Amino acid sequence: METVIGAVLDRNGLRPSRYYVTKNDWVIMASEVGVLPEIKPEDVKIKDASSRGKMFLVSLAEHRIIDDTELKMKIATEKPYGEWLKKNLVRLEELPEAPDVHEVDHDTVLKRQQIFGYTYEDLKILMSPMAVNGEEPTGSMGTDTPLAVLSDRPKSLLIISNIFSHR
């Protein structure tokens, strides 16, 4: 098992990290430059910042930074994804008709929203743009929702959709 350390810039590019690679092969990454003031400019071999859509990976086993293109190519060619897709793709028009379509119960919608943990802010800032305009919600820079196994609350479908839309 290889030990690696990695980072990815958030999709909006709002929290870039900066990193140094020193001449003695230390990699120092932080959200701000100068977190370690004792690093002298003459000891810096590489000084750079993360880029939107790029991955940063350090292989401790290989003692090197793995280039974004190399990393993505390795991941993309590791498994037969195209073959799996062709073999397992189900088109919407091939799905059988739903046996029972439940009518919307407008009288209990507020109660159900409360039961599933939706807040006014969720509905106004996140759900409304999706429902009205078919837009991706942009009301959050990230999620601070605990993992389901660490929470005693059910996972909201809204949270799940936000997690998958950010990948």
PLY file of the C-alpha trace (Angstrom):
ply
format ascii 1.0
element vertex 167
property float x
property float y
property float z
element edge 166
property int vertex1
property int vertex2
end_header
0.00 0.00 0.00
1.42 3.32 -1.06
1.35 6.30 1.28
0.34 9.52 -0.43
-0.67 13.01 0.58
-2.98 14.93 -1.70
-4.99 18.08 -2.13
-7.58 19.40 -4.56
-8.62 23.02 -4.94
-12.29 23.66 -4.20
-14.29 23.92 -7.41
-14.75 27.68 -7.20
-11.06 28.35 -6.68
-11.85 30.30 -3.53
-9.42 28.54 -1.24
-6.21 27.94 -3.16
-3.30 26.47 -1.29
0.27 27.52 -1.78
3.17 25.20 -1.57
6.93 25.19 -1.47
9.28 22.37 -2.37
12.59 22.99 -0.68
16.02 21.98 -1.92
16.13 19.32 0.82
12.83 17.92 -0.59
10.38 19.14 2.02
6.89 19.88 0.73
5.12 22.61 2.68
1.50 23.35 1.79
-0.84 25.83 3.45
-3.56 28.31 2.58
-1.13 31.17 3.14
2.47 31.74 2.16
4.93 32.07 5.00
3.38 29.75 7.57
6.91 28.63 8.38
8.96 31.83 8.57
12.28 29.98 8.88
12.17 28.85 5.20
14.72 31.03 3.43
14.06 32.03 -0.19
17.39 30.53 -1.28
16.27 27.13 0.08
13.13 27.06 -2.11
13.31 24.89 -5.22
9.64 25.29 -6.31
7.07 27.85 -5.21
3.57 27.42 -6.63
-0.15 27.40 -5.87
-2.90 24.90 -6.51
-4.94 25.45 -9.65
-8.67 25.01 -10.23
-9.42 21.48 -11.38
-5.89 20.24 -10.68
-4.90 17.58 -8.19
-1.76 17.73 -6.09
-0.32 14.43 -4.95
2.90 13.60 -3.15
4.03 9.97 -3.20
6.04 9.28 -0.09
7.12 5.91 -1.49
8.45 7.45 -4.73
9.67 10.68 -3.08
8.04 12.83 -5.75
5.11 15.01 -6.66
2.93 13.18 -9.17
1.87 15.47 -12.02
-1.87 16.16 -12.39
-1.98 14.79 -15.96
-0.11 11.62 -15.00
-2.34 11.08 -11.99
-5.59 11.54 -13.95
-4.36 9.29 -16.77
-3.42 6.58 -14.26
-6.84 6.74 -12.61
-8.73 6.90 -15.93
-6.93 3.86 -17.37
-6.78 1.78 -14.19
-10.11 0.01 -14.74
-12.22 -0.73 -17.84
-14.71 2.08 -17.15
-15.88 2.33 -20.78
-16.55 -1.40 -20.93
-18.42 -1.29 -17.60
-20.52 1.62 -18.86
-21.46 -0.16 -22.12
-22.29 -3.35 -20.22
-24.34 -1.73 -17.44
-25.91 1.36 -19.00
-29.69 1.48 -18.61
-31.47 4.09 -20.70
-34.43 5.91 -19.20
-36.73 4.83 -22.03
-35.88 1.18 -21.25
-37.06 1.41 -17.64
-40.44 -0.14 -16.86
-43.34 2.08 -15.90
-43.61 2.82 -12.20
-46.28 0.53 -10.70
-47.60 3.15 -8.30
-47.20 6.88 -8.63
-48.08 8.63 -5.39
-49.86 11.95 -5.60
-48.24 14.88 -3.82
-49.79 15.52 -0.42
-49.64 19.32 -0.18
-51.21 19.33 3.28
-48.24 17.52 4.86
-45.31 18.94 2.85
-44.19 21.34 5.62
-44.28 18.56 8.23
-42.26 16.24 5.95
-39.70 18.99 5.26
-39.29 19.50 9.01
-39.01 15.75 9.65
-36.20 15.49 7.08
-34.39 18.52 8.49
-34.94 21.10 5.76
-34.56 24.69 6.91
-35.97 27.87 5.44
-32.46 28.69 4.16
-32.20 25.26 2.47
-35.46 25.86 0.64
-34.83 29.49 -0.31
-31.10 29.50 -1.13
-30.47 25.94 -2.31
-33.71 24.26 -3.39
-35.45 27.17 -5.12
-32.74 27.73 -7.79
-32.81 24.00 -8.55
-36.60 23.82 -8.80
-37.30 27.12 -10.54
-34.35 27.46 -12.94
-32.74 24.02 -12.98
-29.56 25.65 -11.63
-26.99 24.16 -9.33
-27.17 25.69 -5.84
-24.34 28.08 -5.04
-25.30 29.07 -1.52
-22.50 27.13 0.11
-18.72 27.00 -0.17
-18.68 23.49 1.21
-20.44 21.19 3.55
-19.92 20.98 7.27
-22.35 18.08 7.53
-21.00 15.21 9.62
-20.63 11.79 8.00
-23.81 9.74 8.34
-22.10 7.21 10.61
-21.13 10.01 13.02
-24.54 11.68 13.09
-27.79 10.83 14.77
-29.75 12.76 12.11
-30.84 11.34 8.74
-28.90 12.42 5.64
-30.91 14.96 3.68
-31.35 14.38 -0.05
-30.34 18.03 -0.51
-27.01 17.41 1.22
-26.46 14.29 -0.87
-27.19 16.19 -4.10
-24.74 18.93 -3.07
-22.00 16.41 -2.35
-22.40 14.70 -5.74
-22.72 17.95 -7.70
-19.34 19.12 -6.34
-17.42 16.16 -7.64
0 1
1 2
2 3
3 4
4 5
5 6
6 7
7 8
8 9
9 10
10 11
11 12
12 13
13 14
14 15
15 16
16 17
17 18
18 19
19 20
20 21
21 22
22 23
23 24
24 25
25 26
26 27
27 28
28 29
29 30
30 31
31 32
32 33
33 34
34 35
35 36
36 37
37 38
38 39
39 40
40 41
41 42
42 43
43 44
44 45
45 46
46 47
47 48
48 49
49 50
50 51
51 52
52 53
53 54
54 55
55 56
56 57
57 58
58 59
59 60
60 61
61 62
62 63
63 64
64 65
65 66
66 67
67 68
68 69
69 70
70 71
71 72
72 73
73 74
74 75
75 76
76 77
77 78
78 79
79 80
80 81
81 82
82 83
83 84
84 85
85 86
86 87
87 88
88 89
89 90
90 91
91 92
92 93
93 94
94 95
95 96
96 97
97 98
98 99
99 100
100 101
101 102
102 103
103 104
104 105
105 106
106 107
107 108
108 109
109 110
110 111
111 112
112 113
113 114
114 115
115 116
116 117
117 118
118 119
119 120
120 121
121 122
122 123
123 124
124 125
125 126
126 127
127 128
128 129
129 130
130 131
131 132
132 133
133 134
134 135
135 136
136 137
137 138
138 139
139 140
140 141
141 142
142 143
143 144
144 145
145 146
146 147
147 148
148 149
149 150
150 151
151 152
152 153
153 154
154 155
155 156
156 157
157 158
158 159
159 160
160 161
161 162
162 163
163 164
164 165
165 166
